[in-house]
């Protein structure tokens, strides 16, 4: 069962996405405080990260870049999402593996999640 870490500052979005993904058979962990992302990734060892771009005072693209630059976390697929009208190429420059614009169809989100197969996990994670 894939473990999905969802990071968003909107609790309603976390609740809705979490419930839908759990009903679809995923193990879901949600995080509203993006400053704890490294700790959460280390603890939870997710198979996929869903990361909002707009996070209160933080930019999700910066967090994505930091994770992808880290030897321990770079292998974890990150799907970024946003309600802003951004070009996918602009978002993917931070190292994200995929991007989806809100509002999105749930079947599209599921397809994107399923596209990423579990990968080798370094034992030091």
Secondary structure, DSSP 8 states (H G I E B T S, - for coil): --EEEEE-S-HHHHHHHHHHHHHTT-EEEEES-GGGHHHHHHHH--SEEEEESEETTEEHHHHHHHHHHSTTTTTSEEEEEESS---HHHHHTTT-SEEEESS--HHHHHHHHHTS------TT-
